[in-house]
């Protein structure tokens, strides 16, 4: 088997808007897979994958990957990191997401059958599937050995579907949030309150009620959570996101640039908070994670 060692004319970034291409012009992706061995489309043309190099940076030994080509990272994301983009379409729409891959492997080709992904690389063959490989994506930044360990754990495991109790009404009333409406496509209950969009993963009524109470409590802790987020992200801003000649931001200046606009609460009661950040991170937003008992976990740049 002759290794390509990623020395090829194409880079995997030639096609833009992969979701639209898969929905409307899957023949374009089929033609592309014939010239780029690190991409594949399945026979039903509802799944597409591509391995390519992303802009990344290493901070305290951990890799942070940006959703753009390694040629576009600039001084803030100066290194290259292998990753895979997975695209799927269904009656409810199209989805696209990235997973991080080990840099220590040389990738030869990728094949796709249904949702089964076969990756040929310098250490052999790895077989996985769309659902399982999501384990390689995490909100926590990882060291290279951790990325490789997760990759080596892939066994094409297909979890048996579980019977999950869900609340089925199109709306639900809560004493604090008022009337929440069900987004049937996403299976989330949503409501706007005080300029914030609140979303709750649909679950059994008892669990939903608990999560309403947890999120109500979370609101009382937003100032403390924001202070912890600012402390973490201010360091990132001043160490890696200042232009030459810019002065360092103070906490007060940083806080003036951010605005909380959404809170997503998951079934286990954990939550993600989303902040607009103006131009602090070149238009990227800030995502803050809290655990199921409202303890601050970490923040990162998204979007």
N, C-alpha and C positions, 0 to 999 in steps of 0.2 A: 504494500500500500504506500503510495507516494504522498507525502505530506505537503500541504499547500503553504503552511506557515504564514497564512494570511497575506502572502505576496500575490496579489491579483489586481487587475485593473479596477474592478468594482470594489466598493467598500461597504455596501449594504445600505448606504444613505442616499442612493440615487433617486429612489421613489419617494415622493412626499404624499402625505395623507393616505396612509395605508388602509385605514378604515373605509374611506370612500372608494378606494380602488377595489377592495374586496367586495363591497356592496354592489358596485356598479360596473366595474371593469376588471373582473377577476382574470380575464384573458391576459391583461397586462402583467399581472403577478405571475401567471403561468409562464409567460415568455421570459420573465426576469429570472425565474428559478432555473431555467435552462442555461443561463450564462453566469449565474452566481451560486456556487455549490453550497453556500451557507444559508440558503433560503429554501423553503418548501411550501407547497400548497397541497391540500388533500383533494381527493377525487371529487367530492361534493362541492368543493370550492367555497366552504364556509369557515375554513381555518387556514391561517398563514403564519409562518414563523420565519424569523431572520436573525442570524447571529451577526453582530457588528461591534465596533469599538465606540465606547461612549466617553465623553469628557468626564474626568473624575479628579478628585483630590484626595490626598491622604492626610488625615488629621489625627494626631496621637495614635498612629498605627492603624487607624480604621479608614476604610474606603467609603467615600461619599460619591455617588454616581449621579450625574446630571443627565436629563433627558435631551441630549443633543450629541452630535458627532464630536469625536475627540479633536477634531480640527477647529472646533468652535468654542472651546472652553476658556481660552485666553489665560491670563495669569491667575485667575481665581480657581479654575479647574484645569490644571496644566498637564495632568497625566492621562493615560489611556486605560480603560477598563472594559474587558469583554462583557457583553450582556446579550440577552435575547429579547426581542420584541415578539409578543404573541398577539395575534389579531383574530377575532371571531365575529361572526354575524349570526343573527337569529331573527325570529319574527319581532322581537322586542327592540332590535337595533344592533349596533356594532360596538365592540369593546376592544380596547388596545391597552396593553400594559407591558412593562419591562421587568425582567428578572436579571439579577447579577450573576455572572459566571466567573469561574476561576481564571486568573491570568496565567497560571502556571501550566495550562494545557494548550496544545496547538490543535485547532479545530479543522477537520478535514471536510466533512459535509454533514448535512442534516436531512432527514427524511420524515415524512408526515403521512400517517394512515389514520383517517378518522381524527381522533384526538390523541393518538399515540405518537410520541416524538422520539425519533432515534437519532442520537448524536454520535458521530464517529470522530474520535479525537486521538491524540498521541498516546494515550494510556489504554485505549480500547474502545468499547462501545457502551454508551449509557442510554437506556430506554426509560422514558418517563411519559407523562401525559399532562394535558393542560392544567388539570386541577392540582396534581401533585407538585409540579414544578413551581407553583406559587409559594411553596415553602422557602424558596430561595430569595423571595422578596420580603424584606422586613423593614420596619420603621427605624430599627436600630442599625447604625453603621457597623460593618463587620471587618475584622482583619482577614487577610488573605487565607490563612489556614482555616478560619471558620467558614469562609465561602467554599473552600475545597471540601471541607467535611460535610457540609450540607449537600453539595453536588454529589459526592460519593454515596450519600444516603438514598439517592433516588433509585427506586426499585419498580417503577410503574405500578404502584399500589393504587388500587381502585377501591375507595371506601364505599361500603354498602350504604345506600340511602337510608336515612333515619326518618321515622315518622315524627314530625315536629308539630306540636300544637300551635296554631296561630289564631289570633283574633281576626274575625272575618268581616266585621262591620266596616262600612266605608268611612265612618267617622267615629270619634270617641271624645267624650267630654271630660275635662279635668278641672278641678277647682282653681288651679293656678294658671295653667296654660290655655284654658278655654277649650274651644273645639279644634281638634286635630284631624286632618283629612288624610286618608290613605292614598299614597301613590302606588297603584296596583302594579305598575311595571317594575318599580324598584322595591316594592314591599316594605316601604317605610311610611310611618306617620309623620306628618310635617305641620308646622305652624310658625307664623311670624309673631314675634313678641318683642317689643322694645327695640326694634331695628335689627334683631337677630333671627336667623332661620334655625329653628330647632327641628332635628330629625331623630326619629326613634326606630330602630330595627323592629319590625313586627314580630311579636312573640305571643305567648299566652297572656290573657288579660291580667293575671296575677303578676307576671313578670313585668309587663308594661307599666302597671301601677307602681311597682317598686322603682322602675327606672325613671318615672316621672318625679318621684320623691327624691331620688338621688340627684337628678339634674336640677331640681329646685334648690337642693342644698348646695350643689356645685356653683350656682349663680351667686350665692353668698360668699363664695371663696374666690371669685374671679380676680379680685385685686391681688391677692397673694399669689395665685397661679401666674398672673401676668408678670409680677415682679420676678418670679423665678425664670420665666421664659425670657424676659428682657435681659436678665443677668447672663443667661447662656448665649443668646443670640447677639447681644452687644459685643461680647468677646469675639464672636465670629465676624461681625461687621468690621470692628476696628482692626482685627488682625489680617483679614483676607479680602475685604470688600471696599476698601478705600482707594480712590484714585490718587495718583501722585499729586502731592501738594494739599490733599484734603486733611482737615483736622479731625481728630477722633471725636466720635459722638459721645455725649453724656447720656446718662439714663433718662434724664428729663427730655432731651432732644429726641432720643430714640422713641420714647413713648408717644410723643406728639405725632409721629409718622405712622403709627399702627392703629388699626381699628378692628375689633372683633365683629365678625359678621355671620358666623355659623357655628353651631355645635351639633355634632353627630353623636348620639348615644347608642352603643351597641347592646346586644342582648344580655351580655354579662354585666352591664352597668358601666363598663369603661367608656371613655369618650374621646373624641378628637375635636379640638377647637381650631378654627381657621381665622387668621388675621390678614387683612389687607396691610401692605407694608410700603405703599407708595414706591419710591425708587431706592429704598434701602438696599434691596438685593436685585436691582435691575428689573423690577416688575414682578419678581417671584413673591409668592405668599409665604406665610409662616404657619406651620401645622404643629400644634401642641397636643401631646397625648397625656391623659390622666388615667389612672387605673380604676378598678371597680369601686374603690372606696375614696375616690376623689383626690388621691395623692398625685402630685406632679411627677411625670416620668421623664419626658424629653421633648425637645422641639427640633424642627428641621425645616428646610426650604422646600417648597413644592410649587408646581405649576411652571 
